[in-house]
């Protein structure tokens, strides 16, 4: 190697273009959080359960209705509705 020659820098993996590992992890975490929110909202509207239902019940001051409570209420209403028609 003479004094006038210059070596070309070798590109390493860190200088290559593309997303960094932190960006990939960030995107994966964001997608997982979004998926959990979608599942929770669907559970809230279908079954009335989940984190969103819990938050809504705490904010409104009502306890979340369970399936057993709704069945008991329906049975009670059905039994009292027939009393006047016998």
HTML snippet that shows the backbone in 3Dmol.js (N, CA, C, O; Angstrom):
<script src="https://3Dmol.org/build/3Dmol-min.js"></script>
<div id="view" style="width:600px;height:400px;position:relative"></div>
<script>
const pdb = `
ATOM      1  N   UNK A   1       0.849  -1.151   0.000  1.00  0.00           N
ATOM      2  CA  UNK A   1       0.000   0.000   0.000  1.00  0.00           C
ATOM      3  C   UNK A   1       0.903   1.224   0.000  1.00  0.00           C
ATOM      4  O   UNK A   1       1.803   1.363   0.828  1.00  0.00           O
ATOM      5  N   UNK A   2       0.639   2.085  -0.933  1.00  0.00           N
ATOM      6  CA  UNK A   2       1.448   3.290  -1.028  1.00  0.00           C
ATOM      7  C   UNK A   2       0.728   4.436  -0.341  1.00  0.00           C
ATOM      8  O   UNK A   2      -0.430   4.303   0.056  1.00  0.00           O
ATOM      9  N   UNK A   3       1.404   5.542  -0.205  1.00  0.00           N
ATOM     10  CA  UNK A   3       0.851   6.686   0.502  1.00  0.00           C
ATOM     11  C   UNK A   3      -0.343   7.286  -0.225  1.00  0.00           C
ATOM     12  O   UNK A   3      -1.180   7.906   0.431  1.00  0.00           O
ATOM     13  N   UNK A   4      -0.473   7.142  -1.535  1.00  0.00           N
ATOM     14  CA  UNK A   4      -1.564   7.732  -2.296  1.00  0.00           C
ATOM     15  C   UNK A   4      -2.818   6.883  -2.349  1.00  0.00           C
ATOM     16  O   UNK A   4      -3.867   7.376  -2.764  1.00  0.00           O
ATOM     17  N   UNK A   5      -2.748   5.618  -1.942  1.00  0.00           N
ATOM     18  CA  UNK A   5      -3.904   4.731  -2.026  1.00  0.00           C
ATOM     19  C   UNK A   5      -4.799   4.885  -0.790  1.00  0.00           C
ATOM     20  O   UNK A   5      -4.331   5.016   0.342  1.00  0.00           O
ATOM     21  N   UNK A   6      -6.070   4.863  -1.056  1.00  0.00           N
ATOM     22  CA  UNK A   6      -7.041   4.924   0.052  1.00  0.00           C
ATOM     23  C   UNK A   6      -7.883   3.656   0.024  1.00  0.00           C
ATOM     24  O   UNK A   6      -8.280   3.184  -1.041  1.00  0.00           O
ATOM     25  N   UNK A   7      -8.141   3.130   1.170  1.00  0.00           N
ATOM     26  CA  UNK A   7      -8.997   1.949   1.278  1.00  0.00           C
ATOM     27  C   UNK A   7     -10.464   2.369   1.328  1.00  0.00           C
ATOM     28  O   UNK A   7     -10.838   3.316   2.020  1.00  0.00           O
ATOM     29  N   UNK A   8     -11.271   1.643   0.584  1.00  0.00           N
ATOM     30  CA  UNK A   8     -12.709   1.894   0.620  1.00  0.00           C
ATOM     31  C   UNK A   8     -13.278   1.292   1.905  1.00  0.00           C
ATOM     32  O   UNK A   8     -12.910   0.180   2.284  1.00  0.00           O
ATOM     33  N   UNK A   9     -14.161   2.009   2.567  1.00  0.00           N
ATOM     34  CA  UNK A   9     -14.748   1.445   3.791  1.00  0.00           C
ATOM     35  C   UNK A   9     -15.672   0.276   3.453  1.00  0.00           C
ATOM     36  O   UNK A   9     -16.405   0.312   2.465  1.00  0.00           O
ATOM     37  N   UNK A  10     -15.624  -0.723   4.261  1.00  0.00           N
ATOM     38  CA  UNK A  10     -16.479  -1.896   4.104  1.00  0.00           C
ATOM     39  C   UNK A  10     -17.772  -1.641   4.856  1.00  0.00           C
ATOM     40  O   UNK A  10     -17.766  -1.255   6.025  1.00  0.00           O
ATOM     41  N   UNK A  11     -18.899  -1.868   4.152  1.00  0.00           N
ATOM     42  CA  UNK A  11     -20.179  -1.642   4.807  1.00  0.00           C
ATOM     43  C   UNK A  11     -20.457  -2.773   5.781  1.00  0.00           C
ATOM     44  O   UNK A  11     -20.379  -3.949   5.426  1.00  0.00           O
ATOM     45  N   UNK A  12     -20.775  -2.410   6.991  1.00  0.00           N
ATOM     46  CA  UNK A  12     -21.125  -3.411   7.986  1.00  0.00           C
ATOM     47  C   UNK A  12     -22.639  -3.514   8.059  1.00  0.00           C
ATOM     48  O   UNK A  12     -23.357  -2.744   7.422  1.00  0.00           O
ATOM     49  N   UNK A  13     -23.104  -4.449   8.824  1.00  0.00           N
ATOM     50  CA  UNK A  13     -24.552  -4.660   8.941  1.00  0.00           C
ATOM     51  C   UNK A  13     -25.240  -3.454   9.565  1.00  0.00           C
ATOM     52  O   UNK A  13     -26.413  -3.203   9.288  1.00  0.00           O
ATOM     53  N   UNK A  14     -24.535  -2.708  10.396  1.00  0.00           N
ATOM     54  CA  UNK A  14     -25.169  -1.571  11.063  1.00  0.00           C
ATOM     55  C   UNK A  14     -25.349  -0.387  10.125  1.00  0.00           C
ATOM     56  O   UNK A  14     -26.186   0.476  10.391  1.00  0.00           O
ATOM     57  N   UNK A  15     -24.586  -0.319   9.033  1.00  0.00           N
ATOM     58  CA  UNK A  15     -24.723   0.803   8.110  1.00  0.00           C
ATOM     59  C   UNK A  15     -25.626   0.490   6.932  1.00  0.00           C
ATOM     60  O   UNK A  15     -25.884   1.362   6.103  1.00  0.00           O
ATOM     61  N   UNK A  16     -26.111  -0.740   6.844  1.00  0.00           N
ATOM     62  CA  UNK A  16     -27.019  -1.095   5.766  1.00  0.00           C
ATOM     63  C   UNK A  16     -28.378  -0.446   6.002  1.00  0.00           C
ATOM     64  O   UNK A  16     -28.777  -0.216   7.144  1.00  0.00           O
ATOM     65  N   UNK A  17     -29.079  -0.157   4.921  1.00  0.00           N
ATOM     66  CA  UNK A  17     -30.392   0.462   5.068  1.00  0.00           C
ATOM     67  C   UNK A  17     -31.412  -0.576   5.515  1.00  0.00           C
ATOM     68  O   UNK A  17     -31.239  -1.774   5.292  1.00  0.00           O
ATOM     69  N   UNK A  18     -32.458  -0.106   6.139  1.00  0.00           N
ATOM     70  CA  UNK A  18     -33.512  -0.982   6.631  1.00  0.00           C
ATOM     71  C   UNK A  18     -33.871  -0.601   8.051  1.00  0.00           C
ATOM     72  O   UNK A  18     -33.159   0.175   8.688  1.00  0.00           O
ATOM     73  N   UNK A  19     -34.965  -1.140   8.549  1.00  0.00           N
ATOM     74  CA  UNK A  19     -35.393  -0.793   9.907  1.00  0.00           C
ATOM     75  C   UNK A  19     -34.455  -1.388  10.952  1.00  0.00           C
ATOM     76  O   UNK A  19     -33.900  -2.471  10.767  1.00  0.00           O
ATOM     77  N   UNK A  20     -34.293  -0.672  12.034  1.00  0.00           N
ATOM     78  CA  UNK A  20     -33.450  -1.170  13.121  1.00  0.00           C
ATOM     79  C   UNK A  20     -34.240  -2.182  13.949  1.00  0.00           C
ATOM     80  O   UNK A  20     -35.452  -2.330  13.791  1.00  0.00           O
ATOM     81  N   UNK A  21     -33.536  -2.859  14.819  1.00  0.00           N
ATOM     82  CA  UNK A  21     -34.190  -3.861  15.663  1.00  0.00           C
ATOM     83  C   UNK A  21     -35.202  -3.197  16.586  1.00  0.00           C
ATOM     84  O   UNK A  21     -36.257  -3.768  16.860  1.00  0.00           O
ATOM     85  N   UNK A  22     -34.893  -2.005  17.066  1.00  0.00           N
ATOM     86  CA  UNK A  22     -35.826  -1.290  17.930  1.00  0.00           C
ATOM     87  C   UNK A  22     -37.113  -0.930  17.217  1.00  0.00           C
ATOM     88  O   UNK A  22     -38.193  -0.992  17.804  1.00  0.00           O
ATOM     89  N   UNK A  23     -37.002  -0.554  15.952  1.00  0.00           N
ATOM     90  CA  UNK A  23     -38.196  -0.217  15.176  1.00  0.00           C
ATOM     91  C   UNK A  23     -39.057  -1.451  14.946  1.00  0.00           C
ATOM     92  O   UNK A  23     -40.284  -1.372  15.012  1.00  0.00           O
ATOM     93  N   UNK A  24     -38.435  -2.576  14.680  1.00  0.00           N
ATOM     94  CA  UNK A  24     -39.183  -3.826  14.458  1.00  0.00           C
ATOM     95  C   UNK A  24     -39.898  -4.230  15.741  1.00  0.00           C
ATOM     96  O   UNK A  24     -41.068  -4.609  15.709  1.00  0.00           O
ATOM     97  N   UNK A  25     -39.198  -4.150  16.870  1.00  0.00           N
ATOM     98  CA  UNK A  25     -39.815  -4.502  18.155  1.00  0.00           C
ATOM     99  C   UNK A  25     -40.963  -3.544  18.462  1.00  0.00           C
ATOM    100  O   UNK A  25     -42.007  -3.971  18.954  1.00  0.00           O
ATOM    101  N   UNK A  26     -40.782  -2.264  18.180  1.00  0.00           N
ATOM    102  CA  UNK A  26     -41.837  -1.286  18.409  1.00  0.00           C
ATOM    103  C   UNK A  26     -43.075  -1.564  17.587  1.00  0.00           C
ATOM    104  O   UNK A  26     -44.193  -1.449  18.088  1.00  0.00           O
ATOM    105  N   UNK A  27     -42.888  -1.929  16.329  1.00  0.00           N
ATOM    106  CA  UNK A  27     -44.027  -2.243  15.461  1.00  0.00           C
ATOM    107  C   UNK A  27     -44.737  -3.501  15.949  1.00  0.00           C
ATOM    108  O   UNK A  27     -45.967  -3.548  15.959  1.00  0.00           O
ATOM    109  N   UNK A  28     -43.990  -4.504  16.346  1.00  0.00           N
ATOM    110  CA  UNK A  28     -44.596  -5.751  16.832  1.00  0.00           C
ATOM    111  C   UNK A  28     -45.402  -5.480  18.105  1.00  0.00           C
ATOM    112  O   UNK A  28     -46.520  -5.977  18.247  1.00  0.00           O
ATOM    113  N   UNK A  29     -44.848  -4.705  19.018  1.00  0.00           N
ATOM    114  CA  UNK A  29     -45.561  -4.386  20.265  1.00  0.00           C
ATOM    115  C   UNK A  29     -46.819  -3.577  19.956  1.00  0.00           C
ATOM    116  O   UNK A  29     -47.867  -3.822  20.553  1.00  0.00           O
ATOM    117  N   UNK A  30     -46.734  -2.626  19.042  1.00  0.00           N
ATOM    118  CA  UNK A  30     -47.907  -1.822  18.678  1.00  0.00           C
ATOM    119  C   UNK A  30     -48.998  -2.689  18.059  1.00  0.00           C
ATOM    120  O   UNK A  30     -50.179  -2.495  18.350  1.00  0.00           O
ATOM    121  N   UNK A  31     -48.622  -3.634  17.218  1.00  0.00           N
ATOM    122  CA  UNK A  31     -49.605  -4.529  16.593  1.00  0.00           C
ATOM    123  C   UNK A  31     -50.258  -5.411  17.656  1.00  0.00           C
ATOM    124  O   UNK A  31     -51.469  -5.630  17.610  1.00  0.00           O
ATOM    125  N   UNK A  32     -49.486  -5.916  18.602  1.00  0.00           N
ATOM    126  CA  UNK A  32     -50.055  -6.751  19.660  1.00  0.00           C
ATOM    127  C   UNK A  32     -51.022  -5.963  20.542  1.00  0.00           C
ATOM    128  O   UNK A  32     -52.083  -6.471  20.905  1.00  0.00           O
ATOM    129  N   UNK A  33     -50.668  -4.735  20.887  1.00  0.00           N
ATOM    130  CA  UNK A  33     -51.559  -3.903  21.697  1.00  0.00           C
ATOM    131  C   UNK A  33     -52.847  -3.603  20.932  1.00  0.00           C
ATOM    132  O   UNK A  33     -53.936  -3.649  21.503  1.00  0.00           O
ATOM    133  N   UNK A  34     -52.725  -3.299  19.656  1.00  0.00           N
ATOM    134  CA  UNK A  34     -53.909  -3.036  18.835  1.00  0.00           C
ATOM    135  C   UNK A  34     -54.795  -4.278  18.756  1.00  0.00           C
ATOM    136  O   UNK A  34     -56.019  -4.169  18.819  1.00  0.00           O
ATOM    137  N   UNK A  35     -54.194  -5.442  18.620  1.00  0.00           N
ATOM    138  CA  UNK A  35     -54.949  -6.692  18.571  1.00  0.00           C
ATOM    139  C   UNK A  35     -55.673  -6.940  19.900  1.00  0.00           C
ATOM    140  O   UNK A  35     -56.830  -7.362  19.901  1.00  0.00           O
ATOM    141  N   UNK A  36     -55.009  -6.684  21.017  1.00  0.00           N
ATOM    142  CA  UNK A  36     -55.642  -6.861  22.320  1.00  0.00           C
ATOM    143  C   UNK A  36     -56.816  -5.902  22.498  1.00  0.00           C
ATOM    144  O   UNK A  36     -57.839  -6.278  23.070  1.00  0.00           O
ATOM    145  N   UNK A  37     -56.679  -4.672  22.017  1.00  0.00           N
ATOM    146  CA  UNK A  37     -57.767  -3.703  22.121  1.00  0.00           C
ATOM    147  C   UNK A  37     -58.957  -4.155  21.280  1.00  0.00           C
ATOM    148  O   UNK A  37     -60.101  -4.055  21.725  1.00  0.00           O
ATOM    149  N   UNK A  38     -58.702  -4.647  20.078  1.00  0.00           N
ATOM    150  CA  UNK A  38     -59.795  -5.114  19.209  1.00  0.00           C
ATOM    151  C   UNK A  38     -60.514  -6.301  19.850  1.00  0.00           C
ATOM    152  O   UNK A  38     -61.744  -6.362  19.828  1.00  0.00           O
ATOM    153  N   UNK A  39     -59.769  -7.234  20.414  1.00  0.00           N
ATOM    154  CA  UNK A  39     -60.383  -8.394  21.067  1.00  0.00           C
ATOM    155  C   UNK A  39     -61.189  -7.957  22.285  1.00  0.00           C
ATOM    156  O   UNK A  39     -62.283  -8.473  22.517  1.00  0.00           O
ATOM    157  N   UNK A  40     -60.667  -7.016  23.064  1.00  0.00           N
ATOM    158  CA  UNK A  40     -61.361  -6.555  24.260  1.00  0.00           C
ATOM    159  C   UNK A  40     -62.655  -5.827  23.898  1.00  0.00           C
ATOM    160  O   UNK A  40     -63.681  -6.024  24.550  1.00  0.00           O
ATOM    161  N   UNK A  41     -62.613  -4.995  22.874  1.00  0.00           N
ATOM    162  CA  UNK A  41     -63.825  -4.281  22.455  1.00  0.00           C
ATOM    163  C   UNK A  41     -64.864  -5.263  21.930  1.00  0.00           C
ATOM    164  O   UNK A  41     -66.055  -5.109  22.201  1.00  0.00           O
ATOM    165  N   UNK A  42     -64.428  -6.263  21.190  1.00  0.00           N
ATOM    166  CA  UNK A  42     -65.391  -7.255  20.693  1.00  0.00           C
ATOM    167  C   UNK A  42     -65.980  -8.069  21.847  1.00  0.00           C
ATOM    168  O   UNK A  42     -67.165  -8.400  21.820  1.00  0.00           O
ATOM    169  N   UNK A  43     -65.180  -8.392  22.851  1.00  0.00           N
ATOM    170  CA  UNK A  43     -65.706  -9.093  24.031  1.00  0.00           C
ATOM    171  C   UNK A  43     -66.703  -8.221  24.776  1.00  0.00           C
ATOM    172  O   UNK A  43     -67.701  -8.720  25.296  1.00  0.00           O
ATOM    173  N   UNK A  44     -66.439  -6.922  24.830  1.00  0.00           N
ATOM    174  CA  UNK A  44     -67.351  -6.007  25.514  1.00  0.00           C
ATOM    175  C   UNK A  44     -68.711  -5.988  24.822  1.00  0.00           C
ATOM    176  O   UNK A  44     -69.742  -6.070  25.489  1.00  0.00           O
ATOM    177  N   UNK A  45     -68.726  -5.880  23.500  1.00  0.00           N
ATOM    178  CA  UNK A  45     -69.989  -5.783  22.795  1.00  0.00           C
ATOM    179  C   UNK A  45     -70.708  -7.127  22.683  1.00  0.00           C
ATOM    180  O   UNK A  45     -71.937  -7.156  22.627  1.00  0.00           O
ATOM    181  N   UNK A  46     -69.980  -8.229  22.651  1.00  0.00           N
ATOM    182  CA  UNK A  46     -70.621  -9.539  22.505  1.00  0.00           C
ATOM    183  C   UNK A  46     -71.053 -10.099  23.860  1.00  0.00           C
ATOM    184  O   UNK A  46     -72.186 -10.557  24.007  1.00  0.00           O
ATOM    185  N   UNK A  47     -70.156 -10.065  24.855  1.00  0.00           N
ATOM    186  CA  UNK A  47     -70.427 -10.724  26.132  1.00  0.00           C
ATOM    187  C   UNK A  47     -70.585  -9.765  27.308  1.00  0.00           C
ATOM    188  O   UNK A  47     -71.037 -10.177  28.376  1.00  0.00           O
ATOM    189  N   UNK A  48     -70.223  -8.506  27.134  1.00  0.00           N
ATOM    190  CA  UNK A  48     -70.286  -7.560  28.246  1.00  0.00           C
ATOM    191  C   UNK A  48     -69.202  -7.810  29.271  1.00  0.00           C
ATOM    192  O   UNK A  48     -69.391  -7.527  30.454  1.00  0.00           O
ATOM    193  N   UNK A  49     -68.069  -8.336  28.835  1.00  0.00           N
ATOM    194  CA  UNK A  49     -66.967  -8.594  29.746  1.00  0.00           C
ATOM    195  C   UNK A  49     -65.687  -8.004  29.167  1.00  0.00           C
ATOM    196  O   UNK A  49     -65.681  -7.498  28.045  1.00  0.00           O
ATOM    197  N   UNK A  50     -64.622  -8.070  29.924  1.00  0.00           N
ATOM    198  CA  UNK A  50     -63.345  -7.553  29.465  1.00  0.00           C
ATOM    199  C   UNK A  50     -62.940  -6.299  30.210  1.00  0.00           C
ATOM    200  O   UNK A  50     -63.658  -5.825  31.091  1.00  0.00           O
ATOM    201  N   UNK A  51     -61.787  -5.766  29.852  1.00  0.00           N
ATOM    202  CA  UNK A  51     -61.257  -4.579  30.524  1.00  0.00           C
ATOM    203  C   UNK A  51     -62.131  -3.362  30.254  1.00  0.00           C
ATOM    204  O   UNK A  51     -62.339  -2.547  31.152  1.00  0.00           O
ATOM    205  N   UNK A  52     -62.641  -3.223  29.051  1.00  0.00           N
ATOM    206  CA  UNK A  52     -63.497  -2.093  28.716  1.00  0.00           C
ATOM    207  C   UNK A  52     -64.794  -2.135  29.530  1.00  0.00           C
ATOM    208  O   UNK A  52     -65.258  -1.094  29.994  1.00  0.00           O
ATOM    209  N   UNK A  53     -65.371  -3.294  29.707  1.00  0.00           N
ATOM    210  CA  UNK A  53     -66.581  -3.427  30.525  1.00  0.00           C
ATOM    211  C   UNK A  53     -66.290  -3.061  31.970  1.00  0.00           C
ATOM    212  O   UNK A  53     -67.114  -2.426  32.628  1.00  0.00           O
ATOM    213  N   UNK A  54     -65.139  -3.451  32.463  1.00  0.00           N
ATOM    214  CA  UNK A  54     -64.757  -3.119  33.829  1.00  0.00           C
ATOM    215  C   UNK A  54     -64.597  -1.616  34.003  1.00  0.00           C
ATOM    216  O   UNK A  54     -65.063  -1.047  34.989  1.00  0.00           O
ATOM    217  N   UNK A  55     -63.942  -0.978  33.050  1.00  0.00           N
ATOM    218  CA  UNK A  55     -63.753   0.468  33.122  1.00  0.00           C
ATOM    219  C   UNK A  55     -65.096   1.182  33.034  1.00  0.00           C
ATOM    220  O   UNK A  55     -65.353   2.118  33.791  1.00  0.00           O
ATOM    221  N   UNK A  56     -65.947   0.748  32.122  1.00  0.00           N
ATOM    222  CA  UNK A  56     -67.268   1.379  31.971  1.00  0.00           C
ATOM    223  C   UNK A  56     -68.104   1.221  33.231  1.00  0.00           C
ATOM    224  O   UNK A  56     -68.814   2.148  33.619  1.00  0.00           O
ATOM    225  N   UNK A  57     -68.033   0.073  33.869  1.00  0.00           N
ATOM    226  CA  UNK A  57     -68.815  -0.136  35.088  1.00  0.00           C
ATOM    227  C   UNK A  57     -68.271   0.709  36.237  1.00  0.00           C
ATOM    228  O   UNK A  57     -69.041   1.184  37.072  1.00  0.00           O
ATOM    229  N   UNK A  58     -66.963   0.899  36.290  1.00  0.00           N
ATOM    230  CA  UNK A  58     -66.383   1.740  37.344  1.00  0.00           C
ATOM    231  C   UNK A  58     -66.741   3.205  37.138  1.00  0.00           C
ATOM    232  O   UNK A  58     -67.005   3.923  38.102  1.00  0.00           O
ATOM    233  N   UNK A  59     -66.751   3.651  35.891  1.00  0.00           N
ATOM    234  CA  UNK A  59     -67.053   5.046  35.593  1.00  0.00           C
ATOM    235  C   UNK A  59     -68.528   5.336  35.827  1.00  0.00           C
ATOM    236  O   UNK A  59     -68.870   6.376  36.389  1.00  0.00           O
ATOM    237  N   UNK A  60     -69.412   4.424  35.399  1.00  0.00           N
ATOM    238  CA  UNK A  60     -70.848   4.658  35.523  1.00  0.00           C
ATOM    239  C   UNK A  60     -71.375   4.329  36.910  1.00  0.00           C
ATOM    240  O   UNK A  60     -72.458   4.781  37.281  1.00  0.00           O
ATOM    241  N   UNK A  61     -70.632   3.554  37.678  1.00  0.00           N
ATOM    242  CA  UNK A  61     -71.067   3.191  39.017  1.00  0.00           C
ATOM    243  C   UNK A  61     -71.955   1.960  39.063  1.00  0.00           C
ATOM    244  O   UNK A  61     -72.408   1.577  40.142  1.00  0.00           O
ATOM    245  N   UNK A  62     -72.216   1.337  37.940  1.00  0.00           N
ATOM    246  CA  UNK A  62     -73.026   0.119  37.900  1.00  0.00           C
ATOM    247  C   UNK A  62     -72.123  -1.095  37.921  1.00  0.00           C
ATOM    248  O   UNK A  62     -71.005  -1.064  37.409  1.00  0.00           O
ATOM    249  N   UNK A  63     -72.619  -2.159  38.518  1.00  0.00           N
ATOM    250  CA  UNK A  63     -71.863  -3.405  38.466  1.00  0.00           C
ATOM    251  C   UNK A  63     -72.176  -4.098  37.147  1.00  0.00           C
ATOM    252  O   UNK A  63     -73.312  -4.043  36.675  1.00  0.00           O
ATOM    253  N   UNK A  64     -71.187  -4.748  36.547  1.00  0.00           N
ATOM    254  CA  UNK A  64     -71.458  -5.428  35.276  1.00  0.00           C
ATOM    255  C   UNK A  64     -72.435  -6.578  35.481  1.00  0.00           C
ATOM    256  O   UNK A  64     -72.311  -7.347  36.434  1.00  0.00           O
ATOM    257  N   UNK A  65     -73.386  -6.688  34.598  1.00  0.00           N
ATOM    258  CA  UNK A  65     -74.394  -7.743  34.699  1.00  0.00           C
ATOM    259  C   UNK A  65     -73.791  -9.062  34.237  1.00  0.00           C
ATOM    260  O   UNK A  65     -73.183  -9.148  33.171  1.00  0.00           O
ATOM    261  N   UNK A  66     -73.972 -10.073  35.055  1.00  0.00           N
ATOM    262  CA  UNK A  66     -73.500 -11.391  34.663  1.00  0.00           C
ATOM    263  C   UNK A  66     -74.645 -12.156  34.023  1.00  0.00           C
ATOM    264  O   UNK A  66     -75.813 -11.787  34.150  1.00  0.00           O
ATOM    265  N   UNK A  67     -74.292 -13.211  33.346  1.00  0.00           N
ATOM    266  CA  UNK A  67     -75.303 -14.014  32.651  1.00  0.00           C
ATOM    267  C   UNK A  67     -76.268 -14.630  33.664  1.00  0.00           C
ATOM    268  O   UNK A  67     -77.467 -14.712  33.396  1.00  0.00           O
ATOM    269  N   UNK A  68     -75.766 -15.064  34.819  1.00  0.00           N
ATOM    270  CA  UNK A  68     -76.628 -15.668  35.835  1.00  0.00           C
ATOM    271  C   UNK A  68     -77.631 -14.648  36.374  1.00  0.00           C
ATOM    272  O   UNK A  68     -78.796 -14.982  36.589  1.00  0.00           O
ATOM    273  N   UNK A  69     -77.185 -13.401  36.595  1.00  0.00           N
ATOM    274  CA  UNK A  69     -78.089 -12.361  37.082  1.00  0.00           C
ATOM    275  C   UNK A  69     -79.182 -12.069  36.062  1.00  0.00           C
ATOM    276  O   UNK A  69     -80.342 -11.874  36.425  1.00  0.00           O
ATOM    277  N   UNK A  70     -78.811 -12.040  34.795  1.00  0.00           N
ATOM    278  CA  UNK A  70     -79.799 -11.760  33.752  1.00  0.00           C
ATOM    279  C   UNK A  70     -80.811 -12.893  33.649  1.00  0.00           C
ATOM    280  O   UNK A  70     -81.995 -12.639  33.423  1.00  0.00           O
ATOM    281  N   UNK A  71     -80.370 -14.141  33.809  1.00  0.00           N
ATOM    282  CA  UNK A  71     -81.280 -15.293  33.761  1.00  0.00           C
ATOM    283  C   UNK A  71     -82.229 -15.255  34.951  1.00  0.00           C
ATOM    284  O   UNK A  71     -83.428 -15.487  34.796  1.00  0.00           O
ATOM    285  N   UNK A  72     -81.698 -14.963  36.143  1.00  0.00           N
ATOM    286  CA  UNK A  72     -82.543 -14.886  37.328  1.00  0.00           C
ATOM    287  C   UNK A  72     -83.576 -13.771  37.193  1.00  0.00           C
ATOM    288  O   UNK A  72     -84.736 -13.948  37.566  1.00  0.00           O
ATOM    289  N   UNK A  73     -83.160 -12.629  36.662  1.00  0.00           N
ATOM    290  CA  UNK A  73     -84.084 -11.510  36.472  1.00  0.00           C
ATOM    291  C   UNK A  73     -85.185 -11.888  35.471  1.00  0.00           C
ATOM    292  O   UNK A  73     -86.352 -11.553  35.673  1.00  0.00           O
ATOM    293  N   UNK A  74     -84.812 -12.575  34.411  1.00  0.00           N
ATOM    294  CA  UNK A  74     -85.804 -13.013  33.429  1.00  0.00           C
ATOM    295  C   UNK A  74     -86.773 -14.017  34.017  1.00  0.00           C
ATOM    296  O   UNK A  74     -87.974 -13.944  33.759  1.00  0.00           O
ATOM    297  N   UNK A  75     -86.258 -14.969  34.820  1.00  0.00           N
ATOM    298  CA  UNK A  75     -87.132 -15.946  35.459  1.00  0.00           C
ATOM    299  C   UNK A  75     -88.076 -15.269  36.441  1.00  0.00           C
ATOM    300  O   UNK A  75     -89.247 -15.639  36.526  1.00  0.00           O
ATOM    301  N   UNK A  76     -87.586 -14.284  37.182  1.00  0.00           N
ATOM    302  CA  UNK A  76     -88.423 -13.571  38.151  1.00  0.00           C
ATOM    303  C   UNK A  76     -89.532 -12.804  37.433  1.00  0.00           C
ATOM    304  O   UNK A  76     -90.683 -12.815  37.870  1.00  0.00           O
ATOM    305  N   UNK A  77     -89.186 -12.142  36.336  1.00  0.00           N
ATOM    306  CA  UNK A  77     -90.193 -11.388  35.596  1.00  0.00           C
ATOM    307  C   UNK A  77     -91.221 -12.312  34.966  1.00  0.00           C
ATOM    308  O   UNK A  77     -92.406 -11.983  34.915  1.00  0.00           O
ATOM    309  N   UNK A  78     -90.769 -13.475  34.481  1.00  0.00           N
ATOM    310  CA  UNK A  78     -91.688 -14.426  33.855  1.00  0.00           C
ATOM    311  C   UNK A  78     -92.652 -14.999  34.891  1.00  0.00           C
ATOM    312  O   UNK A  78     -93.836 -15.178  34.604  1.00  0.00           O
ATOM    313  N   UNK A  79     -92.153 -15.287  36.092  1.00  0.00           N
ATOM    314  CA  UNK A  79     -93.012 -15.871  37.109  1.00  0.00           C
ATOM    315  C   UNK A  79     -94.011 -14.858  37.663  1.00  0.00           C
ATOM    316  O   UNK A  79     -95.137 -15.238  37.984  1.00  0.00           O
ATOM    317  N   UNK A  80     -93.642 -13.589  37.785  1.00  0.00           N
ATOM    318  CA  UNK A  80     -94.577 -12.592  38.288  1.00  0.00           C
ATOM    319  C   UNK A  80     -95.545 -12.126  37.218  1.00  0.00           C
ATOM    320  O   UNK A  80     -96.608 -11.606  37.557  1.00  0.00           O
ATOM    321  N   UNK A  81     -95.234 -12.286  35.964  1.00  0.00           N
ATOM    322  CA  UNK A  81     -96.119 -11.836  34.888  1.00  0.00           C
ATOM    323  C   UNK A  81     -97.334 -12.739  34.756  1.00  0.00           C
ATOM    324  O   UNK A  81     -98.385 -12.280  34.309  1.00  0.00           O
ATOM    325  N   UNK A  82     -97.226 -13.998  35.127  1.00  0.00           N
ATOM    326  CA  UNK A  82     -98.334 -14.949  34.964  1.00  0.00           C
ATOM    327  C   UNK A  82     -99.268 -14.971  36.162  1.00  0.00           C
ATOM    328  O   UNK A  82    -100.294 -15.650  36.119  1.00  0.00           O
ATOM    329  N   UNK A  83     -98.950 -14.257  37.218  1.00  0.00           N
ATOM    330  CA  UNK A  83     -99.778 -14.311  38.428  1.00  0.00           C
ATOM    331  C   UNK A  83    -101.172 -13.735  38.152  1.00  0.00           C
ATOM    332  O   UNK A  83    -102.161 -14.308  38.607  1.00  0.00           O
ATOM    333  N   UNK A  84    -101.277 -12.634  37.430  1.00  0.00           N
ATOM    334  CA  UNK A  84    -102.572 -12.003  37.190  1.00  0.00           C
ATOM    335  C   UNK A  84    -103.412 -12.718  36.166  1.00  0.00           C
ATOM    336  O   UNK A  84    -104.597 -12.411  36.043  1.00  0.00           O
ATOM    337  N   UNK A  85    -102.858 -13.662  35.420  1.00  0.00           N
ATOM    338  CA  UNK A  85    -103.603 -14.312  34.342  1.00  0.00           C
ATOM    339  C   UNK A  85    -104.079 -15.700  34.679  1.00  0.00           C
ATOM    340  O   UNK A  85    -104.640 -16.367  33.810  1.00  0.00           O
ATOM    341  N   UNK A  86    -103.882 -16.177  35.908  1.00  0.00           N
ATOM    342  CA  UNK A  86    -104.280 -17.547  36.275  1.00  0.00           C
ATOM    343  C   UNK A  86    -105.721 -17.605  36.650  1.00  0.00           C
ATOM    344  O   UNK A  86    -106.229 -18.675  36.987  1.00  0.00           O
TER     345      UNK A  86
END
`;
const viewer = $3Dmol.createViewer("view");
viewer.addModel(pdb, "pdb");
viewer.setStyle({}, {cartoon: {color: "spectrum"}});
viewer.zoomTo();
viewer.render();
</script>
